[in-house]
Amino acid sequence: MKLKLMNSDGRLLQDFRPLVEGQVGLYCCGPTVYNYAHIGNMRAYTYEDVLRRTLEYAGYKVNHVMNVTDVGHLTGDGDDGEDKMIKSAREQGMTVWDIAKHFTDAFFKDSQRLNIKTPLQVCKATEHIQDMIDMVKTLEDKGYTYVAGGNVYFNTAKFPEYGRMANLENQDLQHGARVAVDENKKNYTDFVLWFTNSKFEDQAMTWDSPWGKGYPGWHIECSAMSCKYLGPHFDIHCGGVDHIPIHHTNEIAQSEAANGCKWVNVWLHNEFLLMKNGKMSKSKGGFITLQDLIDKGYDPLDYRYFLLGGHYRSQLIFSWESLDASRSARESLVRKIAIMKKEATPGELSTLSEAGKAVLKDFQDHMAADLNTPRALADLWSLLKNKELTTAEKLTLIMDMDRILGLKLDEVPEDNDQSDNLDKDIEALILERQEARKNKDFKRSDEIRDQLLEQGIQIIDSPDGPKWKKK
């Protein structure tokens, strides 16, 4: 299985070749733990989980490293705004340390609910301050820094390739366009490596350093910790597209300046999850958490299924209607597998026929082509309808595919006459369809009809009201 990945550094679809045969160093930008992760945040971690599963499926040993930003940093990527941790601690009536622990625990609880594998190395910023200080000292010794207003800055003019991945050299940037003007900066693209007490008089999290008591800039965290666990040159770095112009651009500059070599071979970036009114954002409030979905009766795997239906590099629009459709599709899939398990001989796995091998190759080809999960889901549904495959062979293929999809299909129990529950679900959808027709919401009415047809249920409208039957 030969993977092709879209490298953001150069914007090219490339054959993936690891630095060390059979091994992959993977670094993913983790959460900033000052609030609950919203479902837009969880899109990034779900696609990174699919990437890791795909790499492991292809036979690689993956060293998956992720940071947890439990040091307060500013509300703007460009060193501007209020400290996020202090702001949250004030609003919640907790200490910054308690805030960090509470929201770190909440993040990993959500990850487990979405069946996201825990990284092999989770590195907390507060436990790696000395590594950050050491990297800043290296940059200082090499002449890439200056001190102004009590803070240590990275001098971007000293790094000719600054902005390479973001293509900043071809953008008409004006002074102060990226962030509020910092009079201490020599160049408007310069950024802080280490803050001292000059930034906040009552900063709660501070450490001793050669430049005075203070705390690290946000960007230095990922560079210091990734190099500690993966070395100065590794395979893949992941994050959201919003990280490209500032955070990841600054990471590249400081890492390559400090190490004197190329830092990352492949950069992968996921697009936003959008609401009808735009990008979901914690700073703007009104965001939706995974717990909100659970409170409304959804299974976390309904949301994972929904995310698999969109390519990670495409913007994905969230709506309750689309989540409903994903829930119905996943539940239908589970019911079909439960019935198949009852029909198959217990514990039986099948040697694949030529038809089965062809189905599996299509799935593998689609996942190898830059993680094309929408096509992979279509392959899964297609095999269910394939009359050339035995039930045992279908189950064998489904379990193999789910090693990447992560929908816990191996945990589906065999069918034990769930007709009563099925009837209740169908009746509820029919009632919803009646209400939609009454309100002249024919779009939703048609969606429900199609949804039921996918489950093998046909609605028959009659003078006595709608009735249904299995096709």
C-alpha positions as CSV (number, residue, x, y, z in Angstrom):
1,M,0.0,0.0,0.0
2,K,1.9,3.1,-1.3
3,L,0.6,6.3,0.1
4,K,0.3,9.7,-1.6
5,L,-0.1,12.7,0.6
6,M,-0.8,16.4,-0.2
7,N,2.2,18.2,1.2
8,S,1.2,21.8,2.2
9,D,4.9,22.7,1.9
10,G,4.8,23.1,-1.9
11,R,1.2,22.1,-2.3
12,L,2.1,18.9,-4.1
13,L,0.6,15.4,-4.0
14,Q,3.7,13.3,-3.2
15,D,4.6,9.7,-2.7
16,F,5.2,9.2,1.0
17,R,8.7,8.0,1.8
18,P,9.7,7.8,5.4
19,L,13.1,8.8,6.6
20,V,13.6,5.4,8.2
21,E,12.3,2.4,6.4
22,G,9.2,1.0,8.1
23,Q,8.9,3.8,10.7
24,V,7.1,7.2,10.8
25,G,7.7,10.1,13.1
26,L,4.3,11.9,13.4
27,Y,3.7,15.2,15.3
28,C,0.3,16.7,15.8
29,C,-0.5,20.1,17.3
30,G,-2.6,19.3,20.4
31,P,-5.2,21.2,22.3
32,T,-4.8,24.4,24.3
33,V,-6.6,23.4,27.5
34,Y,-8.4,26.6,28.6
35,N,-11.9,25.4,27.5
36,Y,-13.7,22.3,26.2
37,A,-12.7,21.2,22.7
38,H,-15.6,21.9,20.3
39,I,-16.6,19.6,17.5
40,G,-14.6,21.6,15.0
41,N,-11.4,21.0,17.0
42,M,-12.2,17.3,17.1
43,R,-12.3,17.1,13.3
44,A,-8.6,17.7,13.3
45,Y,-7.8,14.9,15.8
46,T,-10.2,12.5,14.1
47,Y,-8.4,13.0,10.7
48,E,-5.1,12.6,12.4
49,D,-6.3,9.4,13.9
50,V,-7.3,8.2,10.4
51,L,-3.9,9.1,9.2
52,R,-2.2,7.1,12.0
53,R,-4.5,4.1,11.4
54,T,-3.7,4.2,7.7
55,L,0.0,4.4,8.3
56,E,-0.2,1.4,10.7
57,Y,-2.5,-0.4,8.3
58,A,0.3,0.1,5.6
59,G,2.7,-1.6,8.0
60,Y,4.6,1.4,9.5
61,K,5.5,1.7,13.1
62,V,4.2,5.1,14.0
63,N,5.8,7.3,16.8
64,H,2.8,9.6,17.3
65,V,3.6,12.7,19.4
66,M,1.2,15.4,20.5
67,N,1.6,18.4,22.7
68,V,-0.8,19.8,25.3
69,T,-0.6,23.5,25.7
70,D,-1.2,23.9,29.4
71,V,0.8,27.1,29.6
72,G,-1.2,30.2,29.0
73,H,-0.7,31.9,25.7
74,L,-2.3,34.9,24.1
75,T,-5.6,34.9,22.4
76,G,-4.0,35.9,19.0
77,D,-1.5,33.7,17.2
78,G,0.7,36.7,16.7
79,D,1.5,37.4,20.3
80,D,-1.4,39.8,20.9
81,G,-4.5,39.8,23.1
82,E,-5.2,38.5,26.6
83,D,-3.8,35.3,28.1
84,K,-6.3,32.5,27.5
85,M,-5.6,30.5,30.7
86,I,-5.9,33.5,32.9
87,K,-9.1,34.6,31.2
88,S,-10.6,31.2,31.6
89,A,-9.5,30.8,35.3
90,R,-11.1,34.2,36.1
91,E,-14.4,33.2,34.4
92,Q,-14.5,29.7,36.0
93,G,-13.3,30.7,39.4
94,M,-10.4,28.2,39.3
95,T,-6.6,28.4,39.4
96,V,-4.8,28.2,36.1
97,W,-3.4,24.8,37.1
98,D,-6.8,23.4,37.9
99,I,-8.1,24.8,34.6
100,A,-5.3,23.0,32.7
101,K,-6.0,19.6,34.4
102,H,-9.8,19.8,34.1
103,F,-9.8,20.6,30.3
104,T,-7.0,18.2,29.6
105,D,-9.0,15.3,31.1
106,A,-12.1,16.5,29.2
107,F,-10.2,16.5,25.9
108,F,-8.9,12.9,26.3
109,K,-12.4,11.7,27.4
110,D,-13.8,13.1,24.2
111,S,-11.0,11.5,22.2
112,Q,-11.8,8.1,23.7
113,R,-15.5,8.6,22.9
114,L,-14.6,9.2,19.3
115,N,-12.4,6.1,19.3
116,I,-9.3,8.2,18.7
117,K,-6.1,6.4,19.6
118,T,-4.0,8.1,22.3
119,P,-0.6,9.4,21.0
120,L,2.3,7.3,22.1
121,Q,3.8,10.5,23.6
122,V,1.7,13.2,25.1
123,C,3.9,16.1,26.1
124,K,2.7,18.8,28.4
125,A,4.2,22.2,27.9
126,T,4.6,22.8,31.6
127,E,6.8,19.7,31.8
128,H,9.2,20.9,29.0
129,I,10.0,24.5,29.9
130,Q,13.8,23.7,30.1
131,D,13.7,22.2,26.6
132,M,12.1,25.5,25.4
133,I,14.7,27.6,27.2
134,D,17.5,25.5,25.7
135,M,16.2,26.0,22.2
136,V,15.8,29.8,22.7
137,K,19.4,29.8,24.1
138,T,20.6,27.9,20.9
139,L,18.9,30.5,18.7
140,E,20.4,33.3,20.7
141,D,23.9,31.8,20.4
142,K,23.4,31.5,16.6
143,G,22.4,35.2,16.3
144,Y,18.7,34.8,15.5
145,T,17.3,36.7,18.5
146,Y,17.2,40.1,20.1
147,V,15.9,41.4,23.4
148,A,13.5,44.3,23.5
149,G,11.1,45.5,26.1
150,G,12.1,42.6,28.3
151,N,11.1,40.0,25.8
152,V,13.2,37.7,23.5
153,Y,12.2,38.0,19.9
154,F,13.1,35.8,16.8
155,N,14.5,38.0,14.1
156,T,12.8,36.8,10.9
157,A,15.1,38.9,8.8
158,K,17.9,36.5,9.7
159,F,16.0,33.6,8.2
160,P,15.8,34.1,4.4
161,E,13.2,31.4,3.9
162,Y,10.7,32.8,6.4
163,G,7.2,32.3,5.2
164,R,8.1,29.6,2.6
165,M,5.1,27.2,3.3
166,A,2.6,30.1,3.7
167,N,4.0,31.8,0.5
168,L,4.2,35.0,2.5
169,E,6.9,36.5,0.2
170,N,4.3,36.8,-2.5
171,Q,1.6,38.4,-0.3
172,D,1.2,42.1,0.0
173,L,1.6,42.3,3.8
174,Q,1.4,45.7,5.3
175,H,3.0,46.7,8.6
176,G,0.7,45.8,11.4
177,A,-1.7,43.9,9.1
178,R,-1.1,40.5,10.8
179,V,-1.3,41.7,14.4
180,A,-1.5,44.9,16.4
181,V,1.8,46.8,16.1
182,D,4.4,45.8,18.7
183,E,6.8,48.7,18.9
184,N,9.5,46.4,20.3
185,K,9.7,44.4,17.0
186,K,12.4,45.2,14.5
187,N,10.3,43.5,11.8
188,Y,6.5,43.1,11.9
189,T,6.8,39.4,11.3
190,D,9.1,38.9,14.3
191,F,7.7,36.9,17.2
192,V,8.3,36.3,20.9
193,L,10.3,33.3,22.0
194,W,10.2,34.2,25.7
195,F,8.1,36.7,27.6
196,T,9.2,38.2,30.9
197,N,7.1,40.1,33.4
198,S,7.0,43.0,31.0
199,K,3.9,41.5,29.4
200,F,1.6,40.9,32.4
201,E,2.3,42.0,35.9
202,D,0.4,39.2,37.6
203,Q,1.2,36.3,35.2
204,A,0.4,33.1,37.1
205,M,2.7,30.7,35.3
206,T,6.3,31.8,35.3
207,W,9.7,30.2,35.3
208,D,13.3,31.4,35.8
209,S,15.3,31.8,32.6
210,P,18.5,33.5,31.5
211,W,16.4,36.5,30.4
212,G,14.4,36.9,33.6
213,K,11.4,35.3,35.2
214,G,8.7,34.7,32.6
215,Y,7.1,32.1,30.3
216,P,7.6,30.8,26.7
217,G,6.0,32.1,23.6
218,W,3.4,29.7,22.1
219,H,5.4,28.8,18.9
220,I,8.5,27.5,20.7
221,E,6.6,24.8,22.5
222,C,6.0,22.5,19.4
223,S,9.5,23.0,18.1
224,A,11.2,22.1,21.4
225,M,9.0,19.1,22.2
226,S,8.8,17.6,18.7
227,C,12.6,17.7,18.4
228,K,13.0,16.2,21.9
229,Y,10.9,13.1,20.9
230,L,11.3,12.9,17.2
231,G,14.7,14.5,16.5
232,P,15.6,17.5,14.5
233,H,14.2,16.0,11.2
234,F,11.1,13.9,11.1
235,D,8.4,12.7,8.7
236,I,5.0,14.4,9.2
237,H,3.6,17.4,11.1
238,C,-0.2,17.9,11.2
239,G,-2.6,20.7,12.2
240,G,-5.4,23.0,10.9
241,V,-5.1,25.3,7.9
242,D,-5.3,28.3,10.3
243,H,-1.9,27.4,11.6
244,I,-0.1,27.8,8.3
245,P,0.4,31.6,8.1
246,I,1.7,32.2,11.6
247,H,2.1,29.3,14.0
248,H,3.6,26.7,11.6
249,T,5.5,29.4,9.7
250,N,7.2,30.4,13.0
251,E,7.8,26.8,14.0
252,I,9.6,26.2,10.7
253,A,11.8,29.3,11.1
254,Q,12.9,28.7,14.7
255,S,13.4,24.9,14.3
256,E,15.4,25.0,11.1
257,A,17.4,28.0,12.4
258,A,18.2,26.1,15.7
259,N,19.0,22.7,14.1
260,G,20.6,23.9,10.9
261,C,18.6,21.4,8.8
262,K,15.2,20.7,7.2
263,W,12.8,20.1,10.0
264,V,9.7,18.3,8.6
265,N,9.3,16.4,5.3
266,V,5.5,16.4,4.9
267,W,3.0,19.0,6.3
268,L,-0.7,18.0,6.4
269,H,-3.5,20.4,7.2
270,N,-7.2,19.9,7.7
271,E,-9.8,22.4,6.6
272,F,-12.4,23.9,8.9
273,L,-15.7,22.6,10.1
274,L,-18.2,25.3,9.3
275,M,-21.6,26.3,10.7
276,K,-24.1,28.2,8.6
277,N,-22.7,31.4,10.0
278,G,-19.0,30.5,9.5
279,K,-16.2,28.9,11.3
280,M,-16.8,27.5,14.8
281,S,-14.7,29.4,17.3
282,K,-14.3,29.3,21.1
283,S,-13.4,33.0,21.2
284,K,-16.7,34.0,19.7
285,G,-18.7,31.6,21.9
286,G,-21.7,29.5,21.0
287,F,-19.6,26.5,20.0
288,I,-20.9,22.9,20.1
289,T,-19.1,20.2,22.1
290,L,-19.2,16.5,21.8
291,Q,-21.1,16.4,25.1
292,D,-23.8,18.6,23.5
293,L,-24.2,16.0,20.8
294,I,-24.5,13.2,23.4
295,D,-27.0,15.2,25.4
296,K,-29.2,15.4,22.2
297,G,-29.1,11.6,21.9
298,Y,-26.3,11.1,19.4
299,D,-23.6,8.4,19.7
300,P,-20.1,9.9,19.4
301,L,-19.5,7.5,16.5
302,D,-22.4,9.2,14.6
303,Y,-20.1,12.3,14.6
304,R,-17.1,10.2,13.6
305,Y,-19.1,8.8,10.7
306,F,-20.2,12.3,9.7
307,L,-16.5,13.4,9.6
308,L,-15.5,10.4,7.5
309,G,-18.0,11.6,4.9
310,G,-15.9,14.6,4.1
311,H,-12.3,14.8,2.8
312,Y,-10.0,16.3,5.4
313,R,-8.8,19.0,3.0
314,S,-12.3,20.1,2.2
315,Q,-14.4,22.4,4.3
316,L,-17.3,20.5,5.9
317,I,-20.6,22.2,6.8
318,F,-22.2,21.0,10.0
319,S,-26.0,20.8,10.4
320,W,-28.3,18.8,12.6
321,E,-29.9,17.4,9.4
322,S,-26.6,16.1,8.1
323,L,-25.7,14.6,11.5
324,D,-29.2,12.9,11.5
325,A,-28.4,11.4,8.2
326,S,-25.0,10.2,9.4
327,R,-26.7,8.6,12.5
328,S,-29.2,6.8,10.4
329,A,-26.6,5.6,8.0
330,R,-24.3,4.3,10.8
331,E,-27.2,2.6,12.6
332,S,-28.3,1.0,9.4
333,L,-24.8,-0.3,8.8
334,V,-24.6,-1.6,12.4
335,R,-28.0,-3.4,11.9
336,K,-26.8,-5.0,8.7
337,I,-23.6,-6.2,10.3
338,A,-25.5,-7.6,13.3
339,I,-27.7,-9.7,11.0
340,M,-24.7,-10.9,9.0
341,K,-23.0,-12.0,12.2
342,K,-26.0,-14.0,13.1
343,E,-26.0,-15.7,9.7
344,A,-22.3,-16.4,9.7
345,T,-20.6,-19.3,11.4
346,P,-19.2,-18.1,14.8
347,G,-15.6,-16.9,14.5
348,E,-15.5,-17.7,10.8
349,L,-13.1,-15.6,8.7
350,S,-13.0,-16.1,5.0
351,T,-10.2,-16.3,2.5
352,L,-10.9,-13.6,0.0
353,S,-12.1,-14.5,-3.5
354,E,-11.0,-12.5,-6.5
355,A,-14.1,-10.3,-6.2
356,G,-13.2,-9.8,-2.5
357,K,-9.6,-8.8,-3.3
358,A,-10.9,-6.3,-5.9
359,V,-13.2,-4.7,-3.3
360,L,-10.3,-4.5,-0.8
361,K,-7.9,-3.0,-3.4
362,D,-10.4,-0.3,-4.2
363,F,-10.7,0.6,-0.5
364,Q,-6.9,0.6,-0.1
365,D,-6.3,2.7,-3.2
366,H,-8.8,5.3,-2.0
367,M,-7.2,5.5,1.5
368,A,-3.7,5.6,-0.1
369,A,-4.8,8.5,-2.3
370,D,-4.5,11.2,0.4
371,L,-6.9,9.6,2.9
372,N,-10.1,9.7,0.7
373,T,-12.5,8.6,3.4
374,P,-15.7,9.5,1.4
375,R,-14.7,7.0,-1.3
376,A,-13.7,4.5,1.4
377,L,-17.1,4.7,3.0
378,A,-18.7,4.2,-0.4
379,D,-16.6,1.0,-0.8
380,L,-17.9,-0.2,2.5
381,W,-21.5,0.2,1.5
382,S,-20.8,-1.2,-1.9
383,L,-19.5,-4.5,-0.6
384,L,-22.7,-5.0,1.5
385,K,-24.6,-5.1,-1.8
386,N,-22.1,-7.3,-3.6
387,K,-23.8,-10.5,-4.6
388,E,-20.5,-12.2,-5.5
389,L,-19.3,-12.2,-1.8
390,T,-20.3,-14.6,0.9
391,T,-21.5,-13.3,4.3
392,A,-18.3,-14.5,5.9
393,E,-16.2,-12.8,3.2
394,K,-18.1,-9.5,3.7
395,L,-17.5,-9.6,7.4
396,T,-13.8,-10.2,6.9
397,L,-13.6,-7.2,4.6
398,I,-15.7,-5.0,6.9
399,M,-13.4,-5.7,9.9
400,D,-10.3,-5.1,7.8
401,M,-11.7,-1.7,6.6
402,D,-12.6,-0.7,10.1
403,R,-9.0,-0.9,11.2
404,I,-8.8,2.5,9.4
405,L,-12.3,3.8,9.7
406,G,-12.4,3.2,13.5
407,L,-16.2,2.8,13.8
408,K,-15.9,-0.1,16.3
409,L,-17.7,-2.5,13.9
410,D,-15.9,-5.4,15.5
411,E,-17.9,-4.7,18.6
412,V,-21.3,-5.0,17.0
413,P,-23.2,-7.9,18.6
414,E,-25.0,-10.4,16.4
415,D,-28.7,-9.7,15.8
416,N,-31.0,-10.9,18.6
417,D,-34.3,-9.9,17.1
418,Q,-34.2,-6.1,17.4
419,S,-37.4,-5.7,15.4
420,D,-39.2,-3.9,18.3
421,N,-36.5,-1.3,18.6
422,L,-36.3,-1.0,14.8
423,D,-40.1,-0.5,14.6
424,K,-39.9,2.3,17.1
425,D,-37.1,4.0,15.2
426,I,-39.1,3.8,12.0
427,E,-42.3,5.0,13.5
428,A,-40.4,8.0,15.0
429,L,-39.0,8.9,11.6
430,I,-42.5,8.6,10.0
431,L,-44.0,10.9,12.6
432,E,-41.2,13.4,11.9
433,R,-41.9,13.1,8.1
434,Q,-45.6,13.7,8.8
435,E,-44.8,16.8,10.7
436,A,-42.5,18.0,8.0
437,R,-45.2,17.6,5.3
438,K,-47.7,19.4,7.6
439,N,-45.2,22.3,7.8
440,K,-44.6,22.1,4.0
441,D,-41.0,21.2,4.7
442,F,-40.9,18.9,1.7
443,K,-37.1,18.9,1.6
444,R,-36.9,17.2,5.0
445,S,-39.8,15.0,4.1
446,D,-37.9,13.7,1.1
447,E,-34.7,13.3,3.1
448,I,-36.5,11.0,5.6
449,R,-38.1,9.0,2.8
450,D,-34.6,8.5,1.2
451,Q,-33.1,7.7,4.6
452,L,-35.6,5.0,5.2
453,L,-35.1,3.6,1.7
454,E,-31.4,3.3,2.5
455,Q,-32.4,1.1,5.4
456,G,-34.6,-1.1,3.2
457,I,-37.9,0.5,4.4
458,Q,-40.5,1.8,2.0
459,I,-43.1,4.3,3.1
460,I,-46.6,4.0,1.5
461,D,-48.9,7.0,1.8
462,S,-52.5,6.0,2.1
463,P,-55.9,7.7,3.0
464,D,-55.5,6.2,6.4
465,G,-52.0,7.6,6.9
466,P,-48.5,6.5,6.0
467,K,-47.6,2.8,6.4
468,W,-44.2,1.1,5.9
469,K,-42.9,-2.2,4.8
470,K,-39.5,-3.8,4.3
471,K,-38.4,-4.0,0.7
